Amino acid sequence: MPCRYRSFIVLAFLPTVTFDQIPNSAGDRPGTSQPGDSPSPPPGETQRTQHDSAQASPTCGITHPGQCLKDIGHDQVGIWTSPLRIKPRDAFWLVPFAAATGVALHYDAQAQQELGIDKSRIDASSTISDVGLYGSMGGSGGLYLVGLATHNSHLAETGRLGEEAIANALLVVEALKLATNRERPDEGDGRGGFWPHGTRNYEADGSFSSGHAIATWAFAEVIASEYPRKPIQFGAYAFALAISASRVTARRHFPSDVIVGSTFGYLIGRYVVHHRATGAQASALMISPMLEQSTRTYGLHIDFSPTDISLNKVGSFISGLRGTR
């Protein structure tokens, strides 16, 4: 829900280096060294060391739940701004994805009509898909707890990343549902219309895209990335594929809903592993809350790496938004 403050909101575009000043301890003087001190590193190395130290943050988990919320917030910024980082080589998967989605949208209603209505199949498919979704949520949490109990850091990390990927996936799919407001196969005329009753009436639980598919594929990609062995990868992807297909046979989604949900879930899983796994690179765009008690103002600290975000694309994107007004 949106939060509203009466205080002024200050957007502080401050470089991280301003927070990296490490004061000298008493008795230390700039440019001098004490007996037994190790040789001073080059200035550039000192700055990198201080920067890395300042950037260090606690790991999301039971002991630091607040960090989990911060990580998910950073993930959402990175996920929604990812179109700005599309490169020409991404056409290798973007073109087939767009083509498959277009074809599926065209034949969605026909596919469901040919599938027919079989109550026993629908009930069984609904049960399978729900077990898959909630099993993914519970399974990732279980992996995390077992990893902690057995001091298996890799297993604990897999569970933590799984939960984070699922949370991000469900946030994204809810935004898509609200934006598209598509009818489900068992609603209306069965053709899956978008905004069938105009923009004044809409459902928060629309059909586009599949929440079960996006969540299970996000979890499956985390498992496949953390344990890159063929049998494990095959099992994880087969599990996600079965859950996704069951949403169509349960008459709760059209094929295009599942294609989009599965693809986005896979990409979100990869994003989380790339940015949150041990040794992963820091996010290109970091946003942290700021609070100044003396002036009673709120604000945001925004830190970004120009090498990771194309500023030219950002400018073009903003110009395009202005042009559509």
Salt bridges, closest charged atoms under 4 A:
GLU45 OE1 - ARG48 NH2 2.40
ASP52 OD1 - HIS51 ND1 3.92
ASP71 OD1 - ARG276 NH1 3.53
ASP75 OD1 - ARG276 NE 3.06
ASP108 OD2 - ARG182 NH2 2.86
ASP123 OD2 - LYS119 NZ 2.84
ASP130 OD1 - HIS212 NE2 2.96
GLU157 OE2 - ARG160 NH2 3.78
GLU164 OE2 - ARG276 NE 3.31
GLU183 OE2 - HIS197 NE2 3.76
ASP186 OD2 - ARG252 NH1 3.04
ASP205 OD1 - ARG184 NH2 2.90
GLU221 OE2 - ARG270 NH1 3.45
GLU226 OE1 - HIS154 NE2 3.26
ASP257 OD1 - ARG182 NH1 2.81
ASP257 OD2 - HIS253 ND1 3.53
